[in-house]
Amino acid sequence: MAKITRSISAKKSSVPSVPKKSAKKAARKAVKVPPKPAAKKSPKIKPPKTKSWTPAEVHEAFSRFRKANPEPKGELEHLNPYTLLVAVVLSAQATDAGVNKATRALFAVADTPRKMLELGEEKVREYIKTVGLYRNKARNVIALSEKLIAEFGGEVPRTRAEIETLPGAGRKTANVVLNMAYGEHTMAVDTHVFRVGNRTGLAPGNTPIEVELGLEKVIPPEFMLHAHHWLILHGRYTCLARKPRCEVCLINDLCRWPEKTV
């Protein structure tokens, strides 16, 4: 009886065990399971291309803006090129009204780089604490004031490249200062101008610089001094982000936006 038991055990151990994966593969071969169909890729839908504005249409649009508001003004309050520069730096991610509320008192005591340095960063923070990111902005105001004194004789430079070297100042800041302080034909593209340029089809672009260059290309020189103010005001009060007021828009018959309400 013992011999029989040993021979059976020996036979069982002589049979090689089949790995689970091999068994599954073998099962698939036997049954021939069809492969899963490849997932269909959704077709890429390209936004419809709108017809470009003609030179005559661009001229007509800005003629209407000029007739309605011959001398548009920027809404940031300032006393000189320096206070304008500071106000624009403070306006990043903040409203003009909010900046004006803070700078009225600040500029009354510090309207030059030297006076701002004498005031000091801590006191500057106190004046602008109602403005978003005020700690970092106060640091930039002091730093740019120091640089203006050290490298530019205390004066705001007259070139975009030089202004862009100042702490807190970028291309948009430079364009605003050059336009409003020195009468240069620059195009400052903020969120409003970017929206209007794209929505109307006047100067579509994926980035602010693309919209800026597109607008400079199509807007006649006779309108360039005030063009960015007209577009900012149009975006701020008429061509609103969520509910554009197409019914009162001066250029609704020229606008290429497919969803306009008139």
C-alpha atoms as a printed R data frame, in Angstrom:
    type eleno elety resid chain resno       x       y       z
1   ATOM     1    CA   MET     A     1   0.000   0.000   0.000
2   ATOM     2    CA   ALA     A     2   2.871   2.311   0.776
3   ATOM     3    CA   LYS     A     3   4.452   1.600  -2.608
4   ATOM     4    CA   ILE     A     4   1.262   2.536  -4.468
5   ATOM     5    CA   THR     A     5   1.051   5.850  -2.601
6   ATOM     6    CA   ARG     A     6   4.622   6.742  -3.472
7   ATOM     7    CA   SER     A     7   4.149   6.036  -7.190
8   ATOM     8    CA   ILE     A     8   1.031   8.226  -7.363
9   ATOM     9    CA   SER     A     9   2.839  11.109  -5.639
10  ATOM    10    CA   ALA     A    10   5.744  10.756  -8.020
11  ATOM    11    CA   LYS     A    11   3.438  10.918 -11.042
12  ATOM    12    CA   LYS     A    12   1.774  14.115  -9.766
13  ATOM    13    CA   SER     A    13   5.075  15.848  -9.160
14  ATOM    14    CA   SER     A    14   6.317  14.971 -12.633
15  ATOM    15    CA   VAL     A    15   3.554  17.039 -14.330
16  ATOM    16    CA   PRO     A    16   4.826  20.668 -14.841
17  ATOM    17    CA   SER     A    17   2.564  23.400 -13.499
18  ATOM    18    CA   VAL     A    18   1.185  25.781 -16.153
19  ATOM    19    CA   PRO     A    19   1.520  29.533 -15.291
20  ATOM    20    CA   LYS     A    20  -1.750  31.418 -15.161
21  ATOM    21    CA   LYS     A    21  -0.683  33.834 -17.911
22  ATOM    22    CA   SER     A    22   0.261  30.955 -20.222
23  ATOM    23    CA   ALA     A    23  -3.055  29.333 -19.524
24  ATOM    24    CA   LYS     A    24  -4.906  32.538 -20.416
25  ATOM    25    CA   LYS     A    25  -2.950  32.861 -23.670
26  ATOM    26    CA   ALA     A    26  -3.709  29.289 -24.539
27  ATOM    27    CA   ALA     A    27  -7.377  29.879 -23.823
28  ATOM    28    CA   ARG     A    28  -7.423  32.927 -26.083
29  ATOM    29    CA   LYS     A    29  -5.823  31.000 -28.917
30  ATOM    30    CA   ALA     A    30  -8.355  28.259 -28.543
31  ATOM    31    CA   VAL     A    31 -11.368  30.550 -28.423
32  ATOM    32    CA   LYS     A    32  -9.892  33.272 -30.694
33  ATOM    33    CA   VAL     A    33 -11.229  36.314 -28.865
34  ATOM    34    CA   PRO     A    34 -11.534  39.199 -31.354
35  ATOM    35    CA   PRO     A    35  -9.409  42.271 -30.513
36  ATOM    36    CA   LYS     A    36 -11.122  45.345 -29.093
37  ATOM    37    CA   PRO     A    37 -11.959  47.938 -31.731
38  ATOM    38    CA   ALA     A    38  -9.777  51.055 -31.589
39  ATOM    39    CA   ALA     A    39 -11.444  54.033 -29.969
40  ATOM    40    CA   LYS     A    40 -12.613  56.584 -32.491
41  ATOM    41    CA   LYS     A    41 -10.876  59.926 -32.225
42  ATOM    42    CA   SER     A    42 -13.241  62.865 -32.055
43  ATOM    43    CA   PRO     A    43 -12.723  65.149 -35.043
44  ATOM    44    CA   LYS     A    44 -11.005  68.438 -34.325
45  ATOM    45    CA   ILE     A    45 -13.433  71.279 -34.811
46  ATOM    46    CA   LYS     A    46 -11.702  74.397 -36.035
47  ATOM    47    CA   PRO     A    47 -13.318  77.731 -35.225
48  ATOM    48    CA   PRO     A    48 -14.881  79.314 -38.280
49  ATOM    49    CA   LYS     A    49 -12.641  81.776 -40.032
50  ATOM    50    CA   THR     A    50 -14.157  85.203 -40.308
51  ATOM    51    CA   LYS     A    51 -13.570  87.548 -43.163
52  ATOM    52    CA   SER     A    52 -10.939  90.174 -42.362
53  ATOM    53    CA   TRP     A    53 -11.989  93.773 -41.966
54  ATOM    54    CA   THR     A    54 -11.397  95.983 -44.967
55  ATOM    55    CA   PRO     A    55  -9.400  99.209 -44.525
56  ATOM    56    CA   ALA     A    56 -12.613 101.150 -45.165
57  ATOM    57    CA   GLU     A    57 -14.414  99.271 -42.370
58  ATOM    58    CA   VAL     A    58 -11.578  99.869 -39.901
59  ATOM    59    CA   HIS     A    59 -11.578 103.565 -40.764
60  ATOM    60    CA   GLU     A    60 -15.333 103.716 -40.319
61  ATOM    61    CA   ALA     A    61 -15.189 102.000 -36.911
62  ATOM    62    CA   PHE     A    62 -12.591 104.362 -35.479
63  ATOM    63    CA   SER     A    63 -14.298 107.356 -37.036
64  ATOM    64    CA   ARG     A    64 -17.362 106.424 -34.989
65  ATOM    65    CA   PHE     A    65 -15.282 106.035 -31.825
66  ATOM    66    CA   ARG     A    66 -13.721 109.448 -32.428
67  ATOM    67    CA   LYS     A    67 -17.057 111.117 -33.072
68  ATOM    68    CA   ALA     A    68 -18.533 109.671 -29.883
69  ATOM    69    CA   ASN     A    69 -15.462 110.472 -27.739
70  ATOM    70    CA   PRO     A    70 -12.980 112.827 -29.441
71  ATOM    71    CA   GLU     A    71 -10.522 113.018 -26.506
72  ATOM    72    CA   PRO     A    72 -10.647 109.762 -24.532
73  ATOM    73    CA   LYS     A    73  -8.727 109.741 -21.284
74  ATOM    74    CA   GLY     A    74  -7.198 106.914 -19.316
75  ATOM    75    CA   GLU     A    75  -9.003 106.306 -16.030
76  ATOM    76    CA   LEU     A    76  -5.867 105.983 -13.881
77  ATOM    77    CA   GLU     A    77  -5.323 109.233 -11.982
78  ATOM    78    CA   HIS     A    78  -1.770 110.617 -12.075
79  ATOM    79    CA   LEU     A    79   0.188 113.861 -11.785
80  ATOM    80    CA   ASN     A    80   3.217 113.246 -14.006
81  ATOM    81    CA   PRO     A    81   4.988 110.429 -15.921
82  ATOM    82    CA   TYR     A    82   6.365 108.984 -12.674
83  ATOM    83    CA   THR     A    83   3.017 108.758 -10.893
84  ATOM    84    CA   LEU     A    84   1.495 107.341 -14.083
85  ATOM    85    CA   LEU     A    85   4.165 104.640 -14.101
86  ATOM    86    CA   VAL     A    86   3.485 103.792 -10.453
87  ATOM    87    CA   ALA     A    87  -0.283 103.743 -11.021
88  ATOM    88    CA   VAL     A    88   0.031 101.354 -13.977
89  ATOM    89    CA   VAL     A    89   2.324  99.034 -11.986
90  ATOM    90    CA   LEU     A    90  -0.242  99.018  -9.170
91  ATOM    91    CA   SER     A    91  -3.115  98.339 -11.581
92  ATOM    92    CA   ALA     A    92  -2.002  94.784 -12.394
93  ATOM    93    CA   GLN     A    93  -4.836  92.455 -11.306
94  ATOM    94    CA   ALA     A    94  -6.678  95.429  -9.816
95  ATOM    95    CA   THR     A    95  -9.325  97.894 -10.962
96  ATOM    96    CA   ASP     A    96  -8.490 101.465 -11.928
97  ATOM    97    CA   ALA     A    97 -11.032 102.708  -9.385
98  ATOM    98    CA   GLY     A    98  -9.364 100.723  -6.618
99  ATOM    99    CA   VAL     A    99  -5.921 102.003  -7.570
100 ATOM   100    CA   ASN     A   100  -7.135 105.604  -7.718
101 ATOM   101    CA   LYS     A   101  -8.616 105.326  -4.236
102 ATOM   102    CA   ALA     A   102  -5.215 104.273  -2.870
103 ATOM   103    CA   THR     A   103  -2.978 106.592  -4.890
104 ATOM   104    CA   ARG     A   104  -4.784 109.876  -4.235
105 ATOM   105    CA   ALA     A   105  -3.315 110.025  -0.737
106 ATOM   106    CA   LEU     A   106  -0.024 108.391  -1.773
107 ATOM   107    CA   PHE     A   107   0.721 110.831  -4.587
108 ATOM   108    CA   ALA     A   108  -0.139 113.780  -2.362
109 ATOM   109    CA   VAL     A   109   2.976 113.009  -0.318
110 ATOM   110    CA   ALA     A   110   5.169 111.173  -2.867
111 ATOM   111    CA   ASP     A   111   4.989 112.283  -6.484
112 ATOM   112    CA   THR     A   112   8.693 111.764  -7.338
113 ATOM   113    CA   PRO     A   113  11.094 108.813  -6.974
114 ATOM   114    CA   ARG     A   114  13.057 110.644  -4.270
115 ATOM   115    CA   LYS     A   115   9.962 111.357  -2.169
116 ATOM   116    CA   MET     A   116   8.815 107.757  -2.566
117 ATOM   117    CA   LEU     A   117  12.149 106.477  -1.234
118 ATOM   118    CA   GLU     A   118  11.952 108.883   1.691
119 ATOM   119    CA   LEU     A   119   8.494 107.540   2.445
120 ATOM   120    CA   GLY     A   120   9.834 103.974   2.576
121 ATOM   121    CA   GLU     A   121   8.401 100.578   1.707
122 ATOM   122    CA   GLU     A   122   6.518 100.087   4.971
123 ATOM   123    CA   LYS     A   123   4.557 103.334   4.627
124 ATOM   124    CA   VAL     A   124   3.934 102.690   0.932
125 ATOM   125    CA   ARG     A   125   2.349  99.385   1.944
126 ATOM   126    CA   GLU     A   126   0.020 101.213   4.302
127 ATOM   127    CA   TYR     A   127  -1.159 103.555   1.529
128 ATOM   128    CA   ILE     A   128  -1.825 100.768  -0.986
129 ATOM   129    CA   LYS     A   129  -2.973  97.938   1.306
130 ATOM   130    CA   THR     A   130  -6.433  97.932  -0.308
131 ATOM   131    CA   VAL     A   131  -4.860  97.033  -3.674
132 ATOM   132    CA   GLY     A   132  -4.341  93.376  -4.551
133 ATOM   133    CA   LEU     A   133  -0.806  91.996  -4.076
134 ATOM   134    CA   TYR     A   134   0.088  95.211  -2.250
135 ATOM   135    CA   ARG     A   135   3.174  93.852  -0.477
136 ATOM   136    CA   ASN     A   136   4.931  92.825  -3.671
137 ATOM   137    CA   LYS     A   137   3.771  95.993  -5.427
138 ATOM   138    CA   ALA     A   138   5.124  98.221  -2.646
139 ATOM   139    CA   ARG     A   139   8.467  96.446  -3.017
140 ATOM   140    CA   ASN     A   140   8.415  97.079  -6.774
141 ATOM   141    CA   VAL     A   141   7.526 100.758  -6.345
142 ATOM   142    CA   ILE     A   142  10.530 101.289  -4.077
143 ATOM   143    CA   ALA     A   143  12.816  99.251  -6.353
144 ATOM   144    CA   LEU     A   144  11.776 101.062  -9.537
145 ATOM   145    CA   SER     A   145  12.183 104.419  -7.783
146 ATOM   146    CA   GLU     A   146  15.737 103.463  -6.804
147 ATOM   147    CA   LYS     A   147  16.510 102.406 -10.371
148 ATOM   148    CA   LEU     A   148  15.066 105.589 -11.864
149 ATOM   149    CA   ILE     A   149  17.372 107.667  -9.648
150 ATOM   150    CA   ALA     A   150  20.439 105.480 -10.159
151 ATOM   151    CA   GLU     A   151  20.171 104.946 -13.919
152 ATOM   152    CA   PHE     A   152  17.806 107.523 -15.415
153 ATOM   153    CA   GLY     A   153  18.373 110.685 -13.412
154 ATOM   154    CA   GLY     A   154  15.046 110.323 -11.641
155 ATOM   155    CA   GLU     A   155  13.088 110.565 -14.913
156 ATOM   156    CA   VAL     A   156  10.879 107.953 -16.542
157 ATOM   157    CA   PRO     A   157  12.699 106.790 -19.704
158 ATOM   158    CA   ARG     A   158  11.176 107.286 -23.134
159 ATOM   159    CA   THR     A   159  11.797 103.861 -24.692
160 ATOM   160    CA   ARG     A   160   9.903 100.614 -24.233
161 ATOM   161    CA   ALA     A   161  13.062  98.598 -23.662
162 ATOM   162    CA   GLU     A   162  14.233 100.876 -20.840
163 ATOM   163    CA   ILE     A   163  10.846 100.988 -19.119
164 ATOM   164    CA   GLU     A   164  10.624  97.202 -19.243
165 ATOM   165    CA   THR     A   165  13.825  96.976 -17.170
166 ATOM   166    CA   LEU     A   166  12.054  98.593 -14.220
167 ATOM   167    CA   PRO     A   167  10.734  96.265 -11.476
168 ATOM   168    CA   GLY     A   168   7.047  95.499 -11.962
169 ATOM   169    CA   ALA     A   169   6.888  97.031 -15.449
170 ATOM   170    CA   GLY     A   170   6.179  94.926 -18.527
171 ATOM   171    CA   ARG     A   171   5.331  95.615 -22.146
172 ATOM   172    CA   LYS     A   172   1.782  96.748 -21.404
173 ATOM   173    CA   THR     A   173   3.000  99.152 -18.712
174 ATOM   174    CA   ALA     A   174   5.590 100.567 -21.092
175 ATOM   175    CA   ASN     A   175   3.014 101.062 -23.852
176 ATOM   176    CA   VAL     A   176   0.607 102.873 -21.516
177 ATOM   177    CA   VAL     A   177   3.313 105.215 -20.208
178 ATOM   178    CA   LEU     A   178   4.714 105.940 -23.662
179 ATOM   179    CA   ASN     A   179   1.257 106.689 -25.002
180 ATOM   180    CA   MET     A   180  -0.211 108.709 -22.144
181 ATOM   181    CA   ALA     A   181   2.910 110.496 -20.918
182 ATOM   182    CA   TYR     A   182   4.820 110.996 -24.147
183 ATOM   183    CA   GLY     A   183   2.197 110.796 -26.912
184 ATOM   184    CA   GLU     A   184   3.683 107.748 -28.633
185 ATOM   185    CA   HIS     A   185   1.462 105.734 -30.977
186 ATOM   186    CA   THR     A   186   1.600 102.546 -28.914
187 ATOM   187    CA   MET     A   187  -1.070  99.904 -28.375
188 ATOM   188    CA   ALA     A   188  -1.422  98.673 -24.801
189 ATOM   189    CA   VAL     A   189  -3.286  95.359 -24.807
190 ATOM   190    CA   ASP     A   190  -5.057  94.565 -21.561
191 ATOM   191    CA   THR     A   191  -7.822  92.003 -21.076
192 ATOM   192    CA   HIS     A   192 -10.416  94.346 -22.626
193 ATOM   193    CA   VAL     A   193  -8.429  95.127 -25.775
194 ATOM   194    CA   PHE     A   194  -7.516  91.456 -26.134
195 ATOM   195    CA   ARG     A   195 -11.206  90.495 -25.993
196 ATOM   196    CA   VAL     A   196 -12.353  93.189 -28.412
197 ATOM   197    CA   GLY     A   197  -9.577  92.420 -30.900
198 ATOM   198    CA   ASN     A   198 -10.514  88.744 -30.970
199 ATOM   199    CA   ARG     A   199 -14.295  88.936 -30.634
200 ATOM   200    CA   THR     A   200 -14.818  91.526 -33.348
201 ATOM   201    CA   GLY     A   201 -12.294  89.896 -35.670
202 ATOM   202    CA   LEU     A   202 -10.463  93.217 -35.914
203 ATOM   203    CA   ALA     A   203  -7.137  91.686 -34.867
204 ATOM   204    CA   PRO     A   204  -7.456  88.064 -33.729
205 ATOM   205    CA   GLY     A   205  -4.527  86.524 -31.878
206 ATOM   206    CA   ASN     A   206  -3.631  83.919 -29.281
207 ATOM   207    CA   THR     A   207  -1.442  86.246 -27.224
208 ATOM   208    CA   PRO     A   208  -1.499  89.944 -26.293
209 ATOM   209    CA   ILE     A   209   1.541  90.628 -28.479
210 ATOM   210    CA   GLU     A   210  -0.210  89.077 -31.501
211 ATOM   211    CA   VAL     A   211  -3.268  91.256 -30.943
212 ATOM   212    CA   GLU     A   212  -1.066  94.316 -30.355
213 ATOM   213    CA   LEU     A   213   0.841  93.863 -33.612
214 ATOM   214    CA   GLY     A   214  -2.366  93.042 -35.470
215 ATOM   215    CA   LEU     A   215  -4.045  96.243 -34.305
216 ATOM   216    CA   GLU     A   216  -1.005  98.349 -35.125
217 ATOM   217    CA   LYS     A   217  -1.070  96.871 -38.621
218 ATOM   218    CA   VAL     A   218  -4.710  97.650 -39.404
219 ATOM   219    CA   ILE     A   219  -5.442 100.905 -37.518
220 ATOM   220    CA   PRO     A   220  -4.695 104.037 -39.555
221 ATOM   221    CA   PRO     A   221  -2.051 106.357 -38.030
222 ATOM   222    CA   GLU     A   222  -4.587 109.181 -37.607
223 ATOM   223    CA   PHE     A   223  -6.355 107.109 -34.911
224 ATOM   224    CA   MET     A   224  -3.377 105.507 -33.166
225 ATOM   225    CA   LEU     A   225  -2.888 108.113 -30.434
226 ATOM   226    CA   HIS     A   226  -6.274 107.355 -28.879
227 ATOM   227    CA   ALA     A   227  -6.939 103.883 -30.322
228 ATOM   228    CA   HIS     A   228  -6.058 101.865 -27.234
229 ATOM   229    CA   HIS     A   229  -8.247 104.095 -25.036
230 ATOM   230    CA   TRP     A   230 -11.225 103.689 -27.348
231 ATOM   231    CA   LEU     A   231 -10.791  99.916 -27.376
232 ATOM   232    CA   ILE     A   232 -10.313  99.685 -23.591
233 ATOM   233    CA   LEU     A   233 -13.421 101.755 -22.931
234 ATOM   234    CA   HIS     A   234 -15.378  99.792 -25.522
235 ATOM   235    CA   GLY     A   235 -14.420  96.520 -23.843
236 ATOM   236    CA   ARG     A   236 -15.012  97.841 -20.338
237 ATOM   237    CA   TYR     A   237 -18.477  99.332 -20.897
238 ATOM   238    CA   THR     A   238 -19.948  97.826 -24.083
239 ATOM   239    CA   CYS     A   239 -18.227  94.665 -25.306
240 ATOM   240    CA   LEU     A   240 -18.442  93.019 -21.888
241 ATOM   241    CA   ALA     A   241 -16.968  89.579 -21.261
242 ATOM   242    CA   ARG     A   242 -20.155  87.794 -20.189
243 ATOM   243    CA   LYS     A   243 -23.035  89.859 -21.522
244 ATOM   244    CA   PRO     A   244 -21.874  92.104 -24.346
245 ATOM   245    CA   ARG     A   245 -24.222  95.003 -24.981
246 ATOM   246    CA   CYS     A   246 -24.500  94.503 -28.722
247 ATOM   247    CA   GLU     A   247 -27.714  96.537 -28.861
248 ATOM   248    CA   VAL     A   248 -25.823  99.780 -28.035
249 ATOM   249    CA   CYS     A   249 -22.535  98.922 -29.752
250 ATOM   250    CA   LEU     A   250 -21.275 101.594 -32.139
251 ATOM   251    CA   ILE     A   251 -19.767  99.026 -34.476
252 ATOM   252    CA   ASN     A   252 -22.248  96.133 -34.262
253 ATOM   253    CA   ASP     A   253 -22.854  96.187 -38.028
254 ATOM   254    CA   LEU     A   254 -19.115  95.803 -38.661
255 ATOM   255    CA   CYS     A   255 -18.368  93.264 -35.920
256 ATOM   256    CA   ARG     A   256 -17.574  89.710 -37.087
257 ATOM   257    CA   TRP     A   257 -18.614  87.970 -33.863
258 ATOM   258    CA   PRO     A   258 -21.037  85.163 -34.877
259 ATOM   259    CA   GLU     A   259 -22.896  85.296 -31.539
260 ATOM   260    CA   LYS     A   260 -23.735  88.992 -31.465
261 ATOM   261    CA   THR     A   261 -27.310  89.680 -30.492
262 ATOM   262    CA   VAL     A   262 -28.154  92.195 -33.213
